[in-house]
Amino acid sequence: MPRGPLDADLEQFLKHRFERAGVPLARVFDNTAIDALRARLTPTEARGPKPVGSLLYPLAVQNVLAAAMNEVAALGMPRVTADLVRSV
């Protein structure tokens, strides 16, 4: 069954995925990381803040999260932060 972008369901999707792995979402991501992920995968017009679409599909979300978690491990940080999500 085809599914559109996660948009408003992003946090629930992430909570579900981490619960399935037996890890609370808050143990891996701080409060700002989810909003940063949403902003990163929601492109805007070049001349303003109006969103032009959403790239919040599960595969794209998982790719960014995997890169962020790998970077956290490499840096020895305790959790993924907004700054880290923006940098990967």
NORUR-V384255 format. One record per pair of residues at least 6 apart in sequence whose C-alpha atoms are under 7 Angstrom apart, sorted by the first residue. I is the first residue (numbers start at 1). J is the second residue. D is the distance in Angstrom with one decimal. If there is no record, write none. Layout:
i & j & d
I & J & D
I & J & D
This chain:
i & j & d
4 & 57 & 6.9
5 & 54 & 6.4
5 & 55 & 6.5
5 & 56 & 4.8
5 & 57 & 4.6
6 & 56 & 5.3
6 & 57 & 5.9
7 & 56 & 6.0
15 & 25 & 5.6
18 & 24 & 6.0
18 & 25 & 5.8
27 & 79 & 6.9
28 & 79 & 4.9
28 & 80 & 6.1
29 & 79 & 5.2
29 & 80 & 4.7
29 & 81 & 6.4
30 & 79 & 6.3
30 & 80 & 6.1
30 & 81 & 5.6
32 & 81 & 6.2
32 & 82 & 5.1
33 & 80 & 6.4
33 & 81 & 4.8
33 & 82 & 4.1
33 & 85 & 6.5
36 & 82 & 5.1
36 & 85 & 6.4
36 & 86 & 6.7
37 & 85 & 6.2
40 & 86 & 6.8
41 & 54 & 6.3
41 & 55 & 5.0
41 & 56 & 5.7
42 & 51 & 6.4
42 & 53 & 6.2
42 & 54 & 4.7
42 & 55 & 5.9
43 & 51 & 5.8
43 & 52 & 6.0
43 & 53 & 6.3
43 & 54 & 6.7
44 & 50 & 5.3
44 & 51 & 4.2
44 & 52 & 5.2
45 & 51 & 6.4
45 & 52 & 6.1
67 & 88 & 6.4
68 & 80 & 6.6
68 & 84 & 6.4
68 & 85 & 5.8
68 & 88 & 6.2
69 & 80 & 6.5
72 & 79 & 6.7
72 & 80 & 6.2
